[in-house]
Every structure is written in structure tokens, then in C-alpha cells.
Amino acid sequence: MYLNLRAPGRRSRAAAGMAVVIVATGGALGLLSACGQSSHSPAAGAGALTPGPGQHRMAGMSGATGPGGAAGSAPGASPMPSMSMTMSPSAKGAQTAPVTGDAVAIKNFAFSPAKLEIKVGTTVTWTNQDTDAHTVTSTGSGGPLRSAALATHATYRHTFTKPGTYAYLCTIHPFMTATVEVTR
């Protein structure tokens, strides 16, 4: 049987301190072993970067070569040749084609369609399909669109009586924008 005659508070603080030291040391050793060791040579200089085992020289490192073995890198060349990023048409700033109809879905933090073409007298219905609330509000002052915050599955309707282009946004998420083009 073990008899502890020390005050429990002092022992638990000391044990906690020792645990922190052990965890920090173990974490640092684990990180170093996971990263591997690189063979930095003293001749390369204190600030020089050299790749470790299994790594390749990247653009910006001394001695890096671009496509075809030329020094430097070609404009637009990927520093990670095995990875490619494609841009969606909307991310490139391409204009989306207007859509006809009378319904706009609010989903994935966007109005869909982003451009709607309708005739004068058409009533458009916006339906929030997101879990977050959204609004349908004319940009600028004096526009006709002024919805309250729409909860999930809530709708907002507006009948357009004059031709023109009506830009609107969500006031809660101002990056959400769209337009309604009204013709005779």
C-alpha cells in the first residue's frame, strides 16, 4: 500500500508541468522525424534553401531550373507540375447567359439564375434553398426589391411593371448579386 503524505495541489501542478514538457518534447521530436533531414551544406550560406531527400528544387531556390532546363521559371509555369487548377467560367469573370422564366433559387450562397430575362408584368418568385437567411434587395436607393430576411424555404415575390435592368443583392451576404432584365 502506498501512502501519499504530500499536499495534492502541489503534486498535481508538478505532474501537469511535467506532462506539458513531455508532450512538447515528444511533439517536437515527432515533427522533426516526420519532416526528415535535409542536407544543408555550410558552403550554401546561412540563408540558402536546399531541398531535402526526395524533394526537387522549386522556383525561387538557387539553382532552380524552369521548363527545358533553363534557369528561372517560365511565366505561368506551375511550381507544382503534378497539380493543376482549372478555373470555372464564373470564376474567370465570364458573363453568364440570361435565363428566361419566373423563378430564382437562392442556393449555395448564390442567386440562380444570376441573370433573368422577363417581360413586363411577370411576377418573379425567389425561394431560399439555403440554411442561412438571405434577402432580395435592390442595389442603390429607390429600387423596387426589398424583402425581409428569408428563412429556409421562404419565398419573396415581386411583379415587374416597367422595363429596365434591376440589379439586386443579399444585404446579409453582399457578394451575392444578380440582375433581372425586364423587356416589353
C-alpha positions as CSV (number, residue, x, y, z in Angstrom):
1,M,0.0,0.0,0.0
2,Y,1.3,3.5,-1.0
3,L,0.7,6.3,1.4
4,N,0.9,9.8,-0.1
5,L,1.7,12.5,2.6
6,R,2.2,15.4,0.2
7,A,-0.4,18.1,-0.5
8,P,-2.4,17.0,-3.6
9,G,-2.3,20.5,-5.1
10,R,1.5,20.7,-5.3
11,R,1.8,17.2,-6.8
12,S,-0.8,17.8,-9.4
13,R,0.7,21.1,-10.6
14,A,4.1,19.5,-10.8
15,A,2.7,16.5,-12.6
16,A,0.9,18.8,-15.0
17,G,4.1,20.7,-15.7
18,M,6.0,17.5,-16.4
19,A,3.2,16.3,-18.7
20,V,3.5,19.5,-20.7
21,V,7.2,19.2,-21.1
22,I,6.9,15.5,-22.1
23,V,4.2,16.3,-24.7
24,A,6.0,19.3,-26.1
25,T,9.3,17.3,-26.4
26,G,7.5,14.3,-28.0
27,G,5.7,16.6,-30.4
28,A,8.9,18.3,-31.5
29,L,10.7,15.0,-32.0
30,G,7.8,13.6,-33.9
31,L,7.7,16.7,-36.2
32,L,11.4,16.5,-36.8
33,S,11.3,12.8,-37.7
34,A,8.3,13.3,-39.9
35,C,10.0,16.1,-41.9
36,G,13.2,14.2,-42.4
37,Q,16.6,15.8,-42.5
38,S,17.8,17.9,-45.4
39,S,21.5,18.0,-46.3
40,H,22.3,21.7,-45.9
41,S,25.9,22.4,-46.7
42,P,27.8,25.2,-44.9
43,A,29.0,26.4,-48.3
44,A,25.4,27.2,-49.4
45,G,25.2,30.0,-46.9
46,A,23.1,30.5,-43.9
47,G,20.0,31.8,-45.8
48,A,20.1,29.4,-48.7
49,L,17.4,26.8,-49.3
50,T,18.2,23.3,-50.3
51,P,15.7,20.5,-50.9
52,G,15.6,17.5,-48.6
53,P,15.7,13.9,-49.7
54,G,13.1,13.2,-52.4
55,Q,12.4,16.9,-52.9
56,H,13.1,19.0,-56.0
57,R,14.3,22.5,-56.5
58,M,11.4,24.9,-56.8
59,A,11.2,28.3,-58.4
60,G,12.9,30.8,-56.2
61,M,15.5,28.4,-54.9
62,S,19.1,28.9,-56.0
63,G,19.9,26.6,-58.9
64,A,16.2,26.1,-59.8
65,T,15.5,25.5,-63.5
66,G,12.4,26.1,-65.5
67,P,10.9,24.0,-68.3
68,G,13.6,22.7,-70.7
69,G,16.3,23.1,-68.0
70,A,16.6,26.9,-68.4
71,A,17.4,28.8,-65.3
72,G,14.4,30.6,-63.7
73,S,10.8,29.6,-64.4
74,A,8.5,30.4,-67.3
75,P,5.7,32.8,-66.6
76,G,2.6,30.9,-65.7
77,A,4.6,27.7,-65.1
78,S,3.3,25.8,-62.1
79,P,5.7,25.4,-59.2
80,M,4.0,22.1,-58.7
81,P,3.9,20.4,-62.1
82,S,1.8,17.5,-60.8
83,M,-1.0,19.7,-59.7
84,S,-3.3,21.8,-62.0
85,M,-6.0,24.2,-61.2
86,T,-8.8,24.8,-63.6
87,M,-11.0,27.9,-63.3
88,S,-14.7,27.6,-63.6
89,P,-16.3,30.0,-66.1
90,S,-17.8,32.1,-63.3
91,A,-14.5,32.3,-61.6
92,K,-12.9,33.7,-64.7
93,G,-15.4,36.6,-64.8
94,A,-17.2,35.3,-67.8
95,Q,-20.7,36.6,-68.3
96,T,-23.5,34.1,-67.7
97,A,-26.2,33.8,-70.3
98,P,-29.5,35.3,-69.3
99,V,-32.3,32.8,-68.5
100,T,-36.0,33.2,-69.1
101,G,-38.5,32.1,-66.6
102,D,-40.1,33.4,-63.4
103,A,-38.2,31.7,-60.6
104,V,-34.9,32.4,-58.9
105,A,-33.4,29.8,-56.5
106,I,-31.2,31.0,-53.6
107,K,-28.8,28.2,-53.0
108,N,-25.1,27.7,-52.2
109,F,-24.9,31.5,-51.4
110,A,-25.9,32.5,-55.0
111,F,-28.9,33.6,-56.9
112,S,-29.7,31.1,-59.7
113,P,-30.0,32.2,-62.4
114,A,-27.8,35.2,-61.9
115,K,-29.4,36.9,-64.9
116,L,-33.1,36.5,-65.6
117,E,-34.9,37.9,-68.6
118,I,-38.6,38.5,-68.3
119,K,-41.5,40.5,-69.9
120,V,-43.2,43.4,-68.2
121,G,-46.0,42.2,-65.9
122,T,-44.2,39.0,-64.9
123,T,-44.1,38.0,-61.2
124,V,-40.8,36.6,-60.2
125,T,-40.5,34.3,-57.1
126,W,-37.3,33.9,-55.1
127,T,-37.1,30.8,-52.9
128,N,-34.4,30.4,-50.3
129,Q,-32.9,26.9,-50.5
130,D,-30.0,27.6,-48.2
131,T,-30.0,27.0,-44.4
132,D,-28.8,30.6,-43.9
133,A,-31.2,33.6,-44.2
134,H,-30.9,35.8,-47.3
135,T,-32.6,39.0,-48.6
136,V,-33.5,40.2,-52.1
137,T,-32.7,43.9,-52.1
138,S,-32.3,46.3,-55.0
139,T,-28.8,47.8,-55.3
140,G,-28.8,51.6,-54.9
141,S,-31.5,53.6,-53.5
142,G,-35.2,53.6,-54.5
143,G,-35.2,50.1,-56.2
144,P,-38.4,48.0,-56.0
145,L,-36.9,44.9,-54.4
146,R,-37.0,44.9,-50.6
147,S,-37.6,41.5,-49.0
148,A,-37.3,40.8,-45.3
149,A,-34.7,38.1,-44.3
150,L,-35.9,34.9,-45.9
151,A,-35.6,31.8,-43.8
152,T,-35.1,28.3,-45.4
153,H,-37.8,27.6,-47.9
154,A,-39.3,31.1,-47.6
155,T,-40.3,32.9,-50.7
156,Y,-40.4,36.5,-51.9
157,R,-42.5,37.7,-54.9
158,H,-42.3,40.8,-57.0
159,T,-44.2,41.8,-60.2
160,F,-42.2,44.0,-62.5
161,T,-44.3,46.7,-64.2
162,K,-41.6,48.7,-66.0
163,P,-38.9,47.7,-68.5
164,G,-35.3,48.0,-67.3
165,T,-32.4,46.3,-65.7
166,Y,-32.9,45.6,-62.0
167,A,-29.7,44.8,-60.1
168,Y,-30.1,43.2,-56.6
169,L,-28.1,41.6,-53.8
170,C,-28.4,39.9,-50.5
171,T,-27.8,42.5,-47.8
172,I,-26.6,39.8,-45.4
173,H,-24.1,38.5,-47.9
174,P,-23.3,41.4,-50.3
175,F,-21.2,39.3,-52.6
176,M,-24.4,37.6,-53.7
177,T,-25.6,39.7,-56.7
178,A,-27.8,39.2,-59.7
179,T,-30.0,41.1,-62.2
180,V,-33.4,40.9,-63.7
181,E,-33.8,42.3,-67.3
182,V,-37.4,43.4,-68.0
183,T,-38.5,43.9,-71.6
184,R,-41.8,44.9,-73.3
